[in-house]
Amino acid sequence: MHETLLTAEEVGTRLGLSPRTIYKWAGQKRIPALKVGGALRFRPSELDAWLGAPAPPAWPSPVIPSPVE
């Protein structure tokens, strides 16, 4: 099955984000992407799976000690 690859602009439009954010996330490996001839492209099926995946656990909140009275 052939899947039409998406550009960062198309992904950004679908997600309501700027292409710049999509490029940044791809560089940080936060969103599944591949390079085709030096250009970033995205598989719709991988994006769908990524969107349906549970979010990674957040960093724990820092423990701030209570002031000593």
Secondary structure, DSSP 8 states (H G I E B T S, - for coil): -----B-HHHHHHHHT--HHHHHHHHHTTSS--EEETTEEEB-HHHHHHHHHS----------------
